[in-house]
Amino acid sequence: MLWIVSLIAFLLSLAGNLAADAFLQERIPVIGSFAGLTLTHNSGVAFGVTFPPLIQVLLIACALALVIRLALSSRGVINAVAFGLIIG
């Protein structure tokens, strides 16, 4: 169950990324001028925080390994779905 949810989450994320690249050429207002959709890219890890490339890859790999370790040791369908969404 964990790997199926991870694969589905990954594929949906990829589809969303491709759709954003294809359709967000300019800002699309959602709530007037207050909120809208704008294409931006985050080159950092989270919230724009950046590290040297090697350290950034190592940190992401360690975090992913930790989440997978926690996911494999957990029990239950809800935990499998939750960890699958995080991994995906």
N, CA and C atoms as a LAMMPS dump frame, in Angstrom:
ITEM: TIMESTEP
0
ITEM: NUMBER OF ATOMS
264
ITEM: BOX BOUNDS ff ff ff
-5.0000000000000000e+02 5.0000000000000000e+02
-5.0000000000000000e+02 5.0000000000000000e+02
-5.0000000000000000e+02 5.0000000000000000e+02
ITEM: ATOMS id mol type element x y z
1 1 1 N 0.822 -1.201 0
2 1 2 C 0 0 0
3 1 3 C 0.865 1.264 0
4 2 1 N 1.946 1.239 0.787
5 2 2 C 2.831 2.398 0.898
6 2 3 C 3.386 2.795 -0.463
7 3 1 N 3.886 1.824 -1.223
8 3 2 C 4.54 2.132 -2.492
9 3 3 C 3.537 2.532 -3.564
10 4 1 N 2.322 1.997 -3.495
11 4 2 C 1.284 2.397 -4.453
12 4 3 C 0.909 3.858 -4.237
13 5 1 N 0.701 4.243 -2.969
14 5 2 C 0.362 5.634 -2.654
15 5 3 C 1.521 6.555 -3.022
16 6 1 N 2.761 6.117 -2.748
17 6 2 C 3.934 6.928 -3.109
18 6 3 C 4.004 7.164 -4.614
19 7 1 N 3.76 6.114 -5.383
20 7 2 C 3.806 6.241 -6.844
21 7 3 C 2.694 7.157 -7.35
22 8 1 N 1.492 7 -6.82
23 8 2 C 0.37 7.851 -7.242
24 8 3 C 0.652 9.316 -6.883
25 9 1 N 1.162 9.559 -5.671
26 9 2 C 1.481 10.93 -5.256
27 9 3 C 2.558 11.528 -6.135
28 10 1 N 3.577 10.727 -6.469
29 10 2 C 4.647 11.213 -7.337
30 10 3 C 4.117 11.565 -8.729
31 11 1 N 3.286 10.683 -9.286
32 11 2 C 2.749 10.927 -10.622
33 11 3 C 1.819 12.141 -10.649
34 12 1 N 1.012 12.323 -9.601
35 12 2 C 0.157 13.515 -9.525
36 12 3 C 0.989 14.79 -9.385
37 13 1 N 2.064 14.723 -8.62
38 13 2 C 2.957 15.871 -8.483
39 13 3 C 3.608 16.21 -9.822
40 14 1 N 4.042 15.187 -10.538
41 14 2 C 4.646 15.396 -11.849
42 14 3 C 3.64 15.988 -12.826
43 15 1 N 2.402 15.479 -12.808
44 15 2 C 1.36 16.006 -13.689
45 15 3 C 1.052 17.462 -13.355
46 16 1 N 0.988 17.789 -12.074
47 16 2 C 0.754 19.177 -11.664
48 16 3 C 1.876 20.095 -12.113
49 17 1 N 3.104 19.607 -12.013
50 17 2 C 4.255 20.392 -12.456
51 17 3 C 4.197 20.636 -13.96
52 18 1 N 3.892 19.612 -14.73
53 18 2 C 3.791 19.768 -16.185
54 18 3 C 2.635 20.693 -16.572
55 19 1 N 1.504 20.578 -15.863
56 19 2 C 0.363 21.456 -16.141
57 19 3 C 0.704 22.909 -15.814
58 20 1 N 1.397 23.131 -14.702
59 20 2 C 1.783 24.497 -14.335
60 20 3 C 2.729 25.086 -15.372
61 21 1 N 3.69 24.289 -15.825
62 21 2 C 4.614 24.776 -16.852
63 21 3 C 3.882 25.099 -18.155
64 22 1 N 2.854 24.321 -18.478
65 22 2 C 2.151 24.514 -19.742
66 22 3 C 1.139 25.655 -19.698
67 23 1 N 0.446 25.829 -18.559
68 23 2 C -0.688 26.744 -18.527
69 23 3 C -0.479 28.024 -17.726
70 24 1 N 0.54 28.108 -16.899
71 24 2 C 0.735 29.317 -16.089
72 24 3 C 1.766 30.236 -16.739
73 25 1 N 1.409 30.795 -17.869
74 25 2 C 2.297 31.734 -18.544
75 25 3 C 2.227 33.114 -17.892
76 26 1 N 1.088 33.44 -17.327
77 26 2 C 0.91 34.711 -16.614
78 26 3 C 0.059 34.446 -15.376
79 27 1 N 0.003 35.405 -14.488
80 27 2 C -0.74 35.249 -13.235
81 27 3 C -2.221 35.046 -13.513
82 28 1 N -2.801 34.064 -12.804
83 28 2 C -4.237 33.797 -12.907
84 28 3 C -4.875 34.199 -11.585
85 29 1 N -5.708 35.239 -11.572
86 29 2 C -6.33 35.657 -10.314
87 29 3 C -7.348 34.628 -9.831
88 30 1 N -7.339 34.338 -8.535
89 30 2 C -8.296 33.409 -7.941
90 30 3 C -9.313 34.183 -7.108
91 31 1 N -8.808 35.103 -6.283
92 31 2 C -9.677 35.97 -5.485
93 31 3 C -9.288 37.409 -5.824
94 32 1 N -9.688 37.838 -6.993
95 32 2 C -9.372 39.203 -7.436
96 32 3 C -7.872 39.438 -7.452
97 33 1 N -7.476 40.6 -6.961
98 33 2 C -6.047 40.91 -6.896
99 33 3 C -5.425 40.433 -5.584
100 34 1 N -6.249 39.863 -4.704
101 34 2 C -5.761 39.427 -3.397
102 34 3 C -4.931 38.151 -3.497
103 35 1 N -5.405 37.166 -4.243
104 35 2 C -4.708 35.883 -4.349
105 35 3 C -4.808 35.372 -5.774
106 36 1 N -3.756 34.72 -6.222
107 36 2 C -3.751 34.18 -7.566
108 36 3 C -2.682 33.122 -7.735
109 37 1 N -2.65 32.516 -8.902
110 37 2 C -1.668 31.493 -9.227
111 37 3 C -0.569 32.098 -10.088
112 38 1 N 0.67 31.943 -9.655
113 38 2 C 1.825 32.45 -10.382
114 38 3 C 2.882 31.36 -10.39
115 39 1 N 3.503 31.13 -11.523
116 39 2 C 4.543 30.112 -11.628
117 39 3 C 5.835 30.635 -11.023
118 40 1 N 6.334 29.949 -10.01
119 40 2 C 7.637 30.249 -9.421
120 40 3 C 8.375 28.939 -9.213
121 41 1 N 9.675 29.003 -9.12
122 41 2 C 10.498 27.815 -8.894
123 41 3 C 11.32 28.016 -7.636
124 42 1 N 11.365 26.984 -6.792
125 42 2 C 12.135 27.009 -5.56
126 42 3 C 13.41 26.209 -5.778
127 43 1 N 14.535 26.885 -5.773
128 43 2 C 15.802 26.19 -5.987
129 43 3 C 16.38 25.645 -4.687
130 44 1 N 15.789 26 -3.573
131 44 2 C 16.298 25.547 -2.286
132 44 3 C 15.614 24.288 -1.802
133 45 1 N 15.88 23.937 -0.548
134 45 2 C 15.318 22.739 0.049
135 45 3 C 13.881 23 0.472
136 46 1 N 13.686 23.96 1.353
137 46 2 C 12.353 24.326 1.812
138 46 3 C 12.369 25.809 2.146
139 47 1 N 11.318 26.496 1.773
140 47 2 C 11.186 27.928 2.043
141 47 3 C 12.343 28.726 1.45
142 48 1 N 12.944 28.234 0.371
143 48 2 C 14.021 28.952 -0.293
144 48 3 C 15.378 28.832 0.373
145 49 1 N 15.508 28.006 1.417
146 49 2 C 16.799 27.818 2.078
147 49 3 C 17.706 27.032 1.145
148 50 1 N 18.898 27.531 0.9
149 50 2 C 19.822 26.847 0.001
150 50 3 C 21.093 26.454 0.746
151 51 1 N 21.675 25.359 0.305
152 51 2 C 22.949 24.86 0.804
153 51 3 C 23.826 24.595 -0.409
154 52 1 N 25.12 24.361 -0.188
155 52 2 C 25.938 23.922 -1.322
156 52 3 C 25.342 22.642 -1.92
157 53 1 N 25.44 22.457 -3.245
158 53 2 C 24.738 21.354 -3.911
159 53 3 C 24.95 19.975 -3.288
160 54 1 N 26.181 19.619 -2.942
161 54 2 C 26.446 18.296 -2.381
162 54 3 C 25.762 18.125 -1.024
163 55 1 N 25.851 19.133 -0.181
164 55 2 C 25.215 19.067 1.136
165 55 3 C 23.704 19.002 0.984
166 56 1 N 23.16 19.748 0.049
167 56 2 C 21.715 19.746 -0.183
168 56 3 C 21.238 18.356 -0.601
169 57 1 N 21.946 17.703 -1.512
170 57 2 C 21.573 16.358 -1.951
171 57 3 C 21.68 15.37 -0.793
172 58 1 N 22.738 15.486 0
173 58 2 C 22.91 14.585 1.146
174 58 3 C 21.806 14.777 2.188
175 59 1 N 21.441 16.02 2.465
176 59 2 C 20.369 16.28 3.429
177 59 3 C 19.036 15.718 2.944
178 60 1 N 18.738 15.895 1.675
179 60 2 C 17.486 15.367 1.126
180 60 3 C 17.5 13.838 1.177
181 61 1 N 18.621 13.216 0.825
182 61 2 C 18.716 11.758 0.853
183 61 3 C 18.571 11.217 2.274
184 62 1 N 19.181 11.885 3.248
185 62 2 C 19.058 11.447 4.647
186 62 3 C 17.621 11.587 5.137
187 63 1 N 16.981 12.688 4.811
188 63 2 C 15.59 12.891 5.229
189 63 3 C 14.679 11.846 4.588
190 64 1 N 14.886 11.564 3.314
191 64 2 C 14.074 10.558 2.632
192 64 3 C 14.317 9.175 3.231
193 65 1 N 15.567 8.835 3.524
194 65 2 C 15.878 7.542 4.14
195 65 3 C 15.214 7.418 5.508
196 66 1 N 15.212 8.496 6.279
197 66 2 C 14.573 8.48 7.593
198 66 3 C 13.066 8.283 7.472
199 67 1 N 12.442 8.975 6.545
200 67 2 C 10.992 8.832 6.358
201 67 3 C 10.652 7.417 5.886
202 68 1 N 11.453 6.866 4.977
203 68 2 C 11.199 5.497 4.518
204 68 3 C 11.376 4.513 5.664
205 69 1 N 12.391 4.706 6.491
206 69 2 C 12.611 3.834 7.661
207 69 3 C 11.425 3.9 8.606
208 70 1 N 10.935 5.091 8.885
209 70 2 C 9.758 5.243 9.75
210 70 3 C 8.522 4.618 9.112
211 71 1 N 8.382 4.782 7.807
212 71 2 C 7.218 4.239 7.107
213 71 3 C 7.21 2.716 7.149
214 72 1 N 8.366 2.102 6.974
215 72 2 C 8.434 0.642 6.959
216 72 3 C 8.204 0.051 8.343
217 73 1 N 8.492 0.803 9.393
218 73 2 C 8.3 0.289 10.748
219 73 3 C 6.908 0.608 11.301
220 74 1 N 6.125 1.39 10.592
221 74 2 C 4.791 1.738 11.075
222 74 3 C 3.768 0.711 10.625
223 75 1 N 2.626 0.715 11.286
224 75 2 C 1.55 -0.222 10.965
225 75 3 C 0.281 0.555 10.673
226 76 1 N -0.593 -0.022 9.881
227 76 2 C -1.891 0.569 9.632
228 76 3 C -1.995 1.236 8.28
229 77 1 N -3.218 1.255 7.78
230 77 2 C -3.489 1.827 6.466
231 77 3 C -3.314 3.339 6.483
232 78 1 N -3.779 4.003 7.528
233 78 2 C -3.664 5.466 7.595
234 78 3 C -2.204 5.88 7.606
235 79 1 N -1.37 5.172 8.366
236 79 2 C 0.059 5.487 8.374
237 79 3 C 0.688 5.238 7.009
238 80 1 N 0.297 4.159 6.341
239 80 2 C 0.837 3.867 5.012
240 80 3 C 0.464 4.966 4.025
241 81 1 N -0.763 5.428 4.073
242 81 2 C -1.197 6.502 3.172
243 81 3 C -0.454 7.797 3.509
244 82 1 N -0.346 8.119 4.791
245 82 2 C 0.316 9.369 5.189
246 82 3 C 1.79 9.358 4.767
247 83 1 N 2.5 8.273 5.078
248 83 2 C 3.908 8.196 4.691
249 83 3 C 4.062 8.103 3.174
250 84 1 N 3.13 7.454 2.506
251 84 2 C 3.17 7.385 1.042
252 84 3 C 3.056 8.755 0.411
253 85 1 N 2.194 9.602 0.973
254 85 2 C 2.067 10.971 0.453
255 85 3 C 3.327 11.782 0.709
256 86 1 N 3.965 11.578 1.856
257 86 2 C 5.205 12.292 2.149
258 86 3 C 6.324 11.842 1.203
259 87 1 N 6.458 10.54 1.013
260 87 2 C 7.505 10.012 0.145
261 87 3 C 7.271 10.398 -1.312
262 88 1 N 6.007 10.345 -1.73
263 88 2 C 5.689 10.665 -3.113
264 88 3 C 5.945 12.102 -3.433
